């Protein structure tokens, strides 16, 4: 590819999903051109970042050409027509390997799409490939024995977070425009914060998880990730809706018109009038750089007419409840592999053995506490439109570390302490979005979480949109150390 062609390709991949879909629908861009630019970006960036573990170049180009033919015939194109999407490597994709990041599944090629993948394809999104994940998505640093580690695109010496780390890193570096992921204890929000993108954990039942070995579980959910709140909202419209194959789903037909969502564009969604900010919900401490950037985000909210009140709320007492319930979910999800536990990675073995040791009494106590926490937060939300807190307590740490050694200079009491700001907000089953609050002096992103009442994803994302800087997204360079790359406003489209 010539220098000029590379420049044009970089401009295209910096466009938002909204912009790509609009330009393709209006004939300003061909879907094939978008896919070619995306594949060129992957060829350039993925060797250093390792965000995509499988690339489906052949079928993605065929899908793009089909969309271009539909456009030339004058057909109405669906909402996501031509938009490149990455699918987490624990989510089934027809005739495209789905390895779960595990040697046990390295040759697994499903013959069907998971429900959420089928919905994205029906909306016109083009599956570019599979995004890297820890083995069976158990971990907050994306590394596995099959494909190795995914690096942070802002500094490849650092972690991209997890477990949807591949999706977040691919988004930030322009290798995809949308990502599908899952969130149990923060797997959409934690990597979104580390990589400077937006990740939404929806209300359980809004986006179906099918197939699932735990169809009545409400602790893990599927959800979208993108570079902007508006793009996440766009993706959500196609992913959400009733599904009869899961035990947890909203009522009604599987059509967007039946969703408990206001389907108007994000700028027409309800705006927050009053929000509460909690500096440290887990009580383990907070990196000062994170506090500083979140304070700046609060000032942007105030400047747009939103009242911000700082409150104290320490939820450290609920940490054990999450660990107990997480153990149950992991055992259920990996039940078919329990007889081969010694073939799994050390982290996963430890998680499974911990889950298998949980007693019925402990499960009952954890469920009781989960209910108590939900009631506490629902009561708090009667006085506020949203609750805000930092997404992580630490900045991205070296990718070669399994987890950070300390929080704000203090040793952790458990290897999982640093993820508490996200997993504590998984427990109540309310929608939570992580949005970039800002960037530190050395160019690393910081995330801020926004929680609202059930089914108020529109309000959560509208609040996120108010926090966003309002300038075009800057693609991460995928190099050692901070740097900048092409921006969407340079595309001239």
Secondary structure as UniProt FT lines:
FT   HELIX           3..13
FT   HELIX           17..26
FT   HELIX           31..49
FT   STRAND          52..55
FT   HELIX           57..73
FT   TURN            79..82
FT   STRAND          84..88
FT   TURN            89..90
FT   TURN            94..95
FT   TURN            100..101
FT   HELIX           103..105
FT   TURN            106..107
FT   HELIX           115..122
FT   TURN            123..124
FT   STRAND          126..131
FT   HELIX           135..137
FT   STRAND          143..144
FT   TURN            145..147
FT   STRAND          148..149
FT   STRAND          151..152
FT   TURN            153..154
FT   STRAND          155..159
FT   HELIX           165..172
FT   TURN            173..174
FT   STRAND          178..183
FT   TURN            187..188
FT   HELIX           189..195
FT   STRAND          198..201
FT   TURN            204..205
FT   TURN            215..216
FT   STRAND          221..226
FT   HELIX           229..239
FT   TURN            244..245
FT   HELIX           256..258
FT   HELIX           266..268
FT   STRAND          274..278
FT   HELIX           288..303
FT   TURN            304..305
FT   STRAND          307..311
FT   HELIX           316..318
FT   HELIX           319..333
FT   HELIX           335..343
FT   HELIX           346..356
FT   HELIX           360..380
FT   TURN            381..382
FT   STRAND          386..390
FT   TURN            399..400
FT   STRAND          406..407
FT   TURN            408..409
FT   STRAND          410..411
FT   TURN            415..416
FT   HELIX           417..419
FT   HELIX           420..427
FT   STRAND          432..439
FT   TURN            441..442
FT   STRAND          445..451
FT   TURN            454..455
FT   HELIX           457..467
FT   HELIX           488..491
//
